[in-house]
Amino acid sequence: MPTYERSRIQVVSVSHGLPASASARSSQSTSTALPRTRRLCRWLCGLSALAALMQFSPPARGALGDDVAAVAKDRARMQASLHIQQRGNYEVHELATPTGTKVREFVGQDSKVFAVSWSGGWRPNLRDIMGVHYDRFIEGTRGKRRSRGPVRIELPGMVVVMGGYLRTFFGQVYLTDLLPSGVQPQDLR
């Protein structure tokens, strides 16, 4: 009767092509490693999305009522190109970011920013846009019901219009007290 060495005989699992004992071990380790791998992948994807959001949505700081010098600081901070247009008795300083968002800061003859408008894939930080007027804006919106579509909020001395969806945002904020004579709200786009 022939003798067989035990080490040469292997039972092969049909599904994986591995020895039965190795197949059992790999299925156990796969079942615990797979959820860990998925969690790690989701975590890394979320972290990279957050980093991209922070990279591509630079803050705008040309606050309402600030001096025209704030526009130059904004340009450097946002790495944006600056285009200045003279319109009658005010100037429009348009900042175009590398992501395509445009922030327009309207500067009166007194060198004060009287309005800011924006359009593009990212909405700027409203606290930075409104400056000292932001707290008044928040107070004016408390208790008001939100509706679909563009929102128009009129406060004493300030008007806010904004809306958007799916990376297409737009809006404008202006101070009615600083609005130059002859300038209509529809001109501030």
Secondary structure, 3 states (H helix, E strand, C coil): CCCCCHHHCCCECCCCCCEHHHHHHHHHHHHHHHHHHHHHHHHHHHHHHHHHHHHHCCCCCCCCCCECHHHHHHHHHHCCEEEEEEECCEEEEEEECCCCCEEEEEEECCCEEEEEEEEECCCCCHHHHHHHHHHHHHHHHCCCCCCCCCEEEEECCEEEEEEEECCEEEEEEEECCCCCCCCCHHHCC
